[in-house]
Amino acid sequence: MEKVKKSRISKLRVILGMMLSPASVLKSAVAEMPWGFALAVSSAAFCLFFLQTGLDLYKTGQKEIGFVILSAAAGAAYGLIFIPFAGVVVWAMLKLARSQKELKWVVSSFCLSYSGALVYGITGILFSLAFAWRTSVAFGAAGVLWAAGPMIVAIRATTDGKNALSIPIATAVCGVVLLSWSMFGQL
């Protein structure tokens, strides 16, 4: 009996692919990625985004070092809990539109949509630490906005190409994310 070799998809390739060509990744890799990896991507992306916020506020003297640590932890929890929850809510809404995609696929694709935010987060932390720049807006918010594109593609795939649903839903999710981040910075 011949063993079938299961192809391994590079996790780095998935992250960069979701940032640059989300449609191809959604077709070929999301179903094969472990859901834990998708959760780790969104959790790490928001950990770095909120960490940048904490560092920016610390550098300007508005917050203490404890807030920086709290920011990183809050961001990790946000990416681990809120983003999958948003995926569940969107999946439930799209079920009403007769979507055939499984919950795991929708939640994974939502979490992986923040791959660009992860790349921007890593870059922002490097610039923050190396050059003492305040990077939460230039890198953090830009990374979150970058997620709108992959999210639109994921919702479009879930609704069999219905842009009338994908663009407003992705815009609303990104808006809620940025609004909640802004409120966090005001604490």
Secondary structure, 3 states (H helix, E strand, C coil): CCCCCCCCCCHHHHHHHHHHCHHHHHHHCHHHCCHHHHHHHHHHHHHHHHHHHHHHHHHCCCCCHHHHHHHHHHHHHHHHHHHHHHHHHHHHHHHHCCCCCCHHHHHHHHHHCCHHHHHHHHHHHHHHHHHCCCCHHHHHHHHHHHCHHHHHHHHHHHCCCCHHHHHHHHHHHHHHHHHHHHHHHCC
